[in-house]
Amino acid sequence: MNKDQVKGAAKVAAGKVQQKVGKAIGSEKQQVKGLGKQIEGKSQKAVGNAKEGLKDAAKGR
């Protein structure tokens, strides 16, 4: 696991919390921000997965 994977997973988790808090307090703005964080985190995690895949492929040669 690399830093992009870890940071991405953390952003996804934080976004889920923010979205649920926004829903609990009736704040659509916070819900949208939470969804945005989740998308950002998933993207960062995907970058990390790609880096990890390249690293594994290079080791396999």
Secondary structure, 3 states (H helix, E strand, C coil): CCHHHHHHHHHHHHHHHHHHHHHHHCCHHHHHHHHHHHHHHHHHHHHHHHHHHHHHHHHCC
